[in-house]
């Protein structure tokens, strides 16, 4: 961390549309605010399980609201989330563990590609409505994000390794230790202590707390 800069950690999973919104907003703010933004790919399912949380869409009224809310936020932040009536079924039917392990493997080898790779996974799942658990889609995402075929192959070989599985598990546990119960979970390290902010609509508040 450079002198006087606030470390801001973003715990995210590409299966969450709100995590995408928070990610894009923080990617913009990192060029304006005096922060060092650190991407922390984690597993939303693990956080939900550890905290006894339930998918918000399980409450019908809340599901109805989320459809409107995500559309409004996507328009406001100019992020191409295309949420549809069957979005919640798609989330439940998709295994995102492979994608998050692939992103984790990248984090362990070439973290400078984390931003474009994560974005491409969101685009594929939330704009193009494709199944990100399929190997061919993971390959297409990697290609689109500018990864070489050698690097992509290396990451695919790493995905099932204990090192990658453990790293994803540890990052997920770390998020829970900070108090996360869902995503995005943003942790700002300010004045010697961590400050947790949940959701993509608390980032102005985060700015205020860290003096931005």
Secondary structure as UniProt FT lines:
FT   TURN            3..4
FT   STRAND          6..12
FT   TURN            14..15
FT   HELIX           17..29
FT   TURN            30..32
FT   STRAND          35..41
FT   HELIX           44..51
FT   HELIX           56..58
FT   HELIX           60..77
FT   TURN            85..86
FT   HELIX           87..93
FT   HELIX           97..109
FT   HELIX           111..113
FT   HELIX           114..122
FT   HELIX           123..127
FT   TURN            132..133
FT   HELIX           135..144
FT   TURN            145..146
FT   HELIX           149..158
FT   TURN            159..160
FT   HELIX           162..177
FT   TURN            178..179
FT   STRAND          185..190
FT   TURN            191..192
FT   STRAND          193..198
FT   TURN            200..201
FT   HELIX           203..209
FT   TURN            210..211
//
